[in-house]
Structure formats: C-alpha cells, structure tokens
Amino acid sequence: MKTKYNILVTGCGGDIGQSIGKILKSNVLFDRVVGCDMSSDNAAQFIFDKVIKVPACKSDNYSSALKEIILSESIDIILPISEPELRNLSEQKNYDHFLGKILICANPEAMIIGFDKFETANFLKKNHLPFPETNIITEVSKPQLPAIIKSKNGSGSKSVYVLETMEDFVFYQKKYPDFIIQELLRNAEEEYTCGVFRSASSEVRTIVYKRKLTGGFSGYGEVIDNPDVDLLLNKIAHALNLNGSINVQLRMDKKGPCVFEINPRFSSTVRFRHMMGFEDVIWSIQDALKIKVSEYIKPIIGAKFYKGFTEYVN
C-alpha cells in the first residue's frame, strides 16, 4: 500500500483552492501537490508544486487536459474545488472515481440537493427541519415583503437581492424568472457558517462559527457551542446520507436555527477550520483511501479567526 500520494487540485487559483493547497502541502500524506486552473494569473504558483493551465470544465478538451495531467504527473487523487467542476465531475457514472483515480467530493445526494436551493428547501421541509419559506419567483404573485431573491444554483453572496417593495418584486421577477424568492430572516447579526463531515462509518463531526462577512467572504468568525445547532447539523448529515464534507449556512430565527443554504463543497473557511482541528479535507481523503480517519480535537469555544491577505511578487 502506498504511503505517499500525488494529488491534483482543480480550480486551484481561487481562495478555496489556495487554502486547500496550503493544507495539503503541510501534510505528510502527499509527495506532490499539483494544481490546475483556467487562469495562470493567480497566486497558486507560489503554493503548489506545479500549476497547469486547463480549459473551462464545459470545454470538449477539459477531460483530455485532465487525463494528460494525470498521466504526466502520476496523479493518484483528484480534488475538484469549483462548483462547475464539481457538477461536471459528479455527473460521471462512478462519481467517486474519475479516469480511474480517486475523486474527493461529497456523495451524489448531497450535491444534487445542495446545488439547487429550491431542492434544498424541499429537502428541509420533507425532513421537518427549519428553513425560510422558499418559492420559484414566477410562481408567486403576492410576496411577503421584504424578501430575498437569489439564483437557484451557485453559492455565496453574488446574485442575491433584497426586495423591499412590489416595484422591486415586479422588476426582478421579469429580470430573473428562474430565481427563487425566500423569506428574509431578519436577524442578520446572527449568521453562522457550519462545517459538517460524515465518514463512511457514519461518524459526524461539526464545527460552528458565528461569522461576519467582508466583501462576500467570511472575514471574521468565532467558534460557538449551541446544542440546537449541533443537533440540526447531525440530522442534516444523516438525512443526506452524507459521505464527505459540506458547509451549512444558517441564521437564528424565532423557530431556532434556520438553514438557508447547504453547500456541498469545501468552504472558504476551510483553512481556518483546519488550523483549529477540523481537518475535513484530510479526513475526506483518508476516508476515500480507506485508512483510519485522524482524531478530531474540538477547538476552544470562543476561538476566533480573521481573514488576512498575503502578497506575492514574481
């Protein structure tokens, strides 16, 4: 059995890809950490052993480009980062393998539900879990305002709008007929980002941050302990039959913790979590390799993270 692996991180140029590159480079499991991205104008070159430019994942040449990298770099494991790549790779028949190599991602059910915000709301409703009222915008004529509209697909704060008036609603209903409209959870100061990992043996591990957004990213967060949130995360993990890692976004409401997104991928807070002991990237890889998942020592309640920046010159 191998003790050292070569791993390929796709979409390595973004913030999540670079964070994961730093995690992998510091771990003894890996001999070489290779990245690929559509663009070469990013800082990944300073983190990975090698970065290779590839076409967009929807391109006809994408699979052949990955195959060439796998062969030339003797890749054992592929870890896709971006949602378009995850969607593309997860649609393969053997979702946990690609071109004969181990593919690190959440299970298909988690991805199907998490990548569609309307399906997310239906999943939460079906399992009697708290969620904001959610509908397809074209199926609503008299909305409860204020409300939020957002794309059914994707994640983060892009393409999210707050509607205050009927004029807003009419305008955006025509502009974005494929969006969803969602109940506005008023307690914006009580927003939480939660890491959830569930192993092949059904062990669930969680970490919960009360966070503040800075430019669409989690700029600050504090570890909290809330039994209601932890119970909710465990219920979600089991209902999804989760195998792998996901990120759950929620706010506190009169109903208690209320989930507004399930993102079936590693989070932008992945390295903060890793530094605090929640090593979901490494656990996911260990699980896929069928080796013992390393121990989770929970962080101190009240531990804080702060998003910083690093400059590189070449």
Phi, psi and omega per residue, in radians:
M1 nan 2.382 3.140
K2 -1.158 2.605 3.055
T3 -2.001 -0.247 3.111
K4 -2.252 2.402 -3.048
Y5 -2.216 2.647 2.981
N6 -1.756 2.229 -3.054
I7 -2.148 2.475 3.095
L8 -1.931 2.180 3.076
V9 -1.860 1.994 3.127
T10 -1.529 2.624 -3.081
G11 1.135 0.688 -2.985
C12 -1.311 -0.215 -3.029
G13 -1.392 -0.310 -3.137
G14 -1.379 3.114 -3.075
D15 -1.113 -0.677 -3.139
I16 -1.214 -0.763 3.132
G17 -1.044 -0.759 3.135
Q18 -1.159 -0.691 3.102
S19 -1.089 -0.750 -3.136
I20 -1.191 -0.625 3.063
G21 -1.021 -0.739 3.116
K22 -1.129 -0.679 3.115
I23 -1.108 -0.842 -3.067
L24 -1.179 -0.651 -3.116
K25 -1.143 -0.397 -3.101
S26 -1.682 0.083 -3.077
N27 -1.878 2.434 -3.053
V28 -1.275 -0.178 3.139
L29 -1.167 -0.388 -2.909
F30 -1.977 2.330 3.060
D31 -1.495 -0.913 3.100
R32 -2.270 2.418 3.111
V33 -2.038 1.853 -3.067
V34 -1.851 2.495 3.098
G35 -2.130 2.729 2.980
C36 -2.439 2.650 -3.072
D37 -2.794 2.762 3.072
M38 -1.167 -0.502 -3.068
S39 -2.063 2.583 3.049
S40 -1.797 -0.016 -3.100
D41 -1.626 1.145 3.110
N42 -2.667 3.045 -3.041
A43 -1.503 0.057 -3.122
A44 -1.025 -0.520 -3.124
Q45 -1.056 -0.403 3.141
F46 -1.553 -0.098 -3.051
I47 -1.960 -0.790 -3.043
F48 -1.513 2.762 3.068
D49 -1.143 -0.576 3.125
K50 -2.751 2.449 3.082
V51 -2.164 2.277 -3.074
I52 -2.115 2.340 3.133
K53 -1.409 2.366 -3.136
V54 -2.305 2.799 3.063
P55 -1.263 2.978 3.086
A56 -1.040 2.628 -3.050
C57 -1.142 -0.340 3.103
K58 -1.500 -0.099 3.133
S59 -1.238 2.609 3.093
D60 -1.130 -0.372 -3.082
N61 -1.629 -0.016 -3.043
Y62 -1.102 -0.884 -3.094
S63 -1.084 -0.712 -3.136
S64 -1.184 -0.596 3.098
A65 -1.149 -0.738 3.092
L66 -1.134 -0.711 -3.134
K67 -1.066 -0.702 3.127
E68 -1.114 -0.720 3.113
I69 -1.134 -0.777 -3.131
I70 -1.002 -0.743 -3.124
L71 -1.273 -0.817 -3.048
S72 -1.249 -0.505 -3.091
E73 -1.847 0.104 3.133
S74 0.907 0.917 -3.068
I75 -1.312 2.378 3.083
D76 -1.811 -0.559 -2.982
I77 -2.359 2.443 3.065
I78 -2.065 2.270 3.119
L79 -2.142 1.720 3.138
P80 -1.379 2.483 -3.052
I81 -1.877 -0.937 -2.984
S82 -1.310 2.652 -3.131
E83 -1.077 -0.758 3.107
P84 -1.020 -0.697 3.117
E85 -1.183 -0.742 3.116
L86 -1.064 -0.757 3.107
R87 -1.065 -0.810 -3.095
N88 -1.114 -0.846 -3.086
L89 -1.252 -0.577 -3.104
S90 -1.265 -0.280 3.124
E91 -1.405 -0.121 3.079
Q92 -1.174 2.678 -3.104
K93 -1.042 -0.784 3.101
N94 -1.741 1.475 -2.974
Y95 -1.046 -0.472 -3.089
D96 -1.569 0.047 3.053
H97 -2.399 2.609 3.065
F98 -2.501 2.173 -3.083
L99 0.915 0.613 3.084
G100 1.423 0.070 -3.121
K101 -1.931 2.677 -3.121
I102 -1.179 2.282 -3.137
L103 -1.906 2.168 -3.107
I104 -1.670 1.891 3.091
C105 -2.826 2.921 3.078
A106 -1.217 2.879 -3.123
N107 -1.164 2.755 -3.051
P108 -0.959 -0.732 -3.111
E109 -1.056 -0.742 3.127
A110 -1.097 -0.697 -3.123
M111 -1.250 -0.738 3.139
I112 -1.052 -0.778 -3.118
I113 -1.299 -0.773 -3.069
G114 -1.219 -0.553 -3.111
F115 -1.340 -0.148 3.140
D116 -2.187 1.930 -3.037
K117 -1.158 -0.490 3.083
F118 -1.264 -0.687 3.060
E119 -1.134 -0.601 3.081
T120 -1.045 -0.828 3.138
A121 -1.096 -0.726 3.118
N122 -1.119 -0.692 3.106
F123 -1.078 -0.803 -3.132
L124 -1.131 -0.700 3.117
K125 -1.116 -0.813 -3.127
K126 -1.034 -0.605 -3.089
N127 -1.701 0.230 3.052
H128 0.996 0.754 3.107
L129 -1.946 2.548 -3.044
P130 -1.173 2.359 -3.136
F131 -2.711 2.726 3.079
P132 -1.300 2.475 3.101
E133 -0.917 2.234 -3.011
T134 -2.380 2.325 3.124
N135 -2.511 2.797 2.972
I136 -1.229 2.309 -2.971
I137 -1.073 -0.576 -3.118
T138 -1.305 -0.197 3.140
E139 -1.685 0.161 -3.115
V140 -2.058 2.340 3.094
S141 -1.993 -0.549 3.137
K142 -2.217 1.454 -3.066
P143 -1.285 2.651 2.966
Q144 -1.429 1.961 -3.097
L145 -1.851 2.618 -0.009
P146 -1.240 2.778 -3.141
A147 -2.595 2.948 3.095
I148 -1.969 2.455 2.940
I149 -2.090 2.584 -3.128
K150 -2.727 2.849 3.071
S151 -1.124 2.496 3.067
K152 -1.092 -0.495 -3.056
N153 -2.004 2.828 3.135
G154 1.516 3.111 -3.099
S155 -2.600 3.064 -3.113
G156 1.527 -2.996 -3.024
S157 -1.612 -0.014 3.100
K158 -1.225 2.554 3.098
S159 1.008 0.694 3.040
V160 -2.127 2.226 -3.083
Y161 -2.291 2.462 3.062
V162 -1.697 2.199 3.131
L163 -1.758 2.160 -3.132
E164 -1.829 -0.502 -3.034
T165 -2.263 2.895 3.076
M166 -1.138 -0.543 3.084
E167 -1.085 -0.729 3.066
D168 -1.039 -0.817 -3.078
F169 -1.057 -0.840 -3.112
V170 -1.076 -0.734 -3.129
F171 -1.095 -0.886 -3.062
Y172 -1.306 -0.482 3.080
Q173 -1.103 -0.678 3.111
K174 -1.307 -0.645 -3.069
K175 -1.304 -0.665 -3.067
Y176 -2.240 1.224 -3.068
P177 -1.160 -0.280 -3.130
D178 -1.714 0.116 3.127
F179 -1.404 2.917 2.981
I180 -1.847 2.711 3.031
I181 -2.014 2.354 -2.968
Q182 -2.348 2.479 3.061
E183 -0.920 2.331 3.103
L184 -1.434 2.020 3.064
L185 -1.417 1.967 -2.915
R186 -1.190 -0.509 -2.999
N187 -1.404 1.219 -3.047
A188 -1.130 -0.420 3.140
E189 -1.274 -0.264 -3.085
E190 -1.867 1.030 3.133
E191 -1.784 2.432 -3.047
Y192 -2.262 2.478 2.989
T193 -2.040 2.295 -2.949
C194 -2.261 2.237 3.018
G195 -1.570 2.356 3.127
V196 -2.319 2.135 3.064
F197 -2.132 2.334 3.055
R198 -2.287 2.197 -3.069
S199 -1.445 3.011 3.083
A200 -1.100 -0.406 3.108
S201 -1.582 0.156 3.058
S202 1.324 0.260 3.029
E203 -1.332 2.276 -3.134
V204 -1.860 2.307 3.064
R205 -2.190 2.447 -3.078
T206 -2.390 2.739 2.946
I207 -2.506 2.418 -3.050
V208 -2.214 2.198 3.071
Y209 -2.018 2.337 2.842
K210 -1.483 2.139 -2.935
R211 -2.167 2.883 2.978
K212 -2.234 2.350 -3.131
L213 -1.492 2.478 3.046
T214 -2.301 1.901 -3.127
G215 1.066 0.595 3.128
G216 1.535 -0.110 3.119
F217 -1.955 2.810 3.051
S218 -1.309 1.759 -3.080
G219 -1.491 -0.401 -3.119
Y220 -2.659 2.505 3.093
G221 -2.690 2.681 3.137
E222 -2.306 2.278 3.129
V223 -1.174 2.264 3.115
I224 -2.168 2.826 3.077
D225 -2.113 1.961 -3.138
N226 -2.408 1.867 -3.088
P227 -0.995 -0.600 3.130
D228 -1.147 -0.722 3.114
V229 -1.149 -0.781 -3.114
D230 -1.087 -0.726 3.100
L231 -1.092 -0.749 3.126
L232 -1.073 -0.777 -3.130
L233 -1.110 -0.691 3.097
N234 -1.124 -0.716 3.108
K235 -1.089 -0.729 3.129
I236 -1.106 -0.798 -3.126
A237 -1.024 -0.773 -3.122
H238 -1.262 -0.678 3.140
A239 -1.142 -0.570 3.095
L240 -1.414 -0.112 -2.969
N241 0.887 0.742 -3.008
L242 -1.009 2.370 2.917
N243 -2.338 1.844 -3.064
G244 2.196 -2.683 -3.035
S245 -2.169 2.425 3.044
I246 -2.346 2.989 3.125
N247 -2.215 2.200 -3.091
V248 -1.969 2.266 3.104
Q249 -1.868 2.338 3.141
L250 -2.612 2.865 3.025
R251 -2.291 2.709 3.064
M252 -1.405 2.351 -3.087
D253 -2.370 3.038 3.084
K254 -1.055 -0.389 3.091
K255 -1.454 -0.094 -3.038
G256 1.824 -2.727 3.103
P257 -1.128 2.234 -3.020
C258 -2.174 2.053 -3.049
V259 -1.411 2.267 3.058
F260 -2.021 -0.205 3.044
E261 -2.670 2.524 2.943
I262 -2.150 1.998 -3.122
N263 -1.817 1.987 -3.036
P264 -1.492 1.013 -3.121
R265 -2.773 3.056 3.048
F266 -1.256 2.581 -3.029
S267 -1.579 2.833 3.034
S268 -1.160 -0.263 3.076
T269 -1.611 0.249 -2.990
V270 -1.010 -0.669 -3.093
R271 -1.368 -0.618 3.038
F272 -0.999 -0.798 -3.131
R273 -1.071 -0.788 3.141
H274 -1.032 -0.753 -3.120
M275 -1.149 -0.387 3.132
M276 -1.735 0.156 3.050
G277 1.793 -0.191 3.116
F278 -1.567 1.509 -2.956
E279 -1.676 1.038 -2.996
D280 -1.155 -0.492 3.071
V281 -1.123 -0.873 -3.127
I282 -1.151 -0.735 3.126
W283 -1.054 -0.745 -3.124
S284 -1.084 -0.707 3.137
I285 -1.219 -0.780 3.102
Q286 -1.016 -0.755 -3.140
D287 -1.087 -0.759 -3.138
A288 -1.158 -0.549 3.118
L289 -1.453 -0.057 -3.128
K290 1.048 0.687 2.995
I291 -1.988 2.821 -3.046
K292 -1.026 2.271 3.112
V293 -1.315 2.232 -3.071
S294 -1.112 2.762 -3.036
E295 -1.147 2.593 3.043
Y296 -1.861 1.967 3.018
I297 -1.782 1.921 -3.025
K298 -1.117 2.512 -3.139
P299 -1.245 2.837 3.087
I300 -1.162 2.337 3.076
I301 -1.082 2.299 -3.105
G302 1.700 -0.128 3.067
A303 -1.069 2.469 -3.015
K304 -2.132 2.617 2.968
F305 -2.129 2.694 3.117
Y306 -2.366 2.280 3.125
K307 -1.374 2.153 3.098
G308 -2.052 -2.980 -3.108
F309 -2.397 2.584 3.103
T310 -2.200 2.373 3.128
E311 -1.775 2.482 3.086
Y312 -2.224 2.512 3.085
V313 -2.254 2.348 3.137
N314 -2.174 nan nan
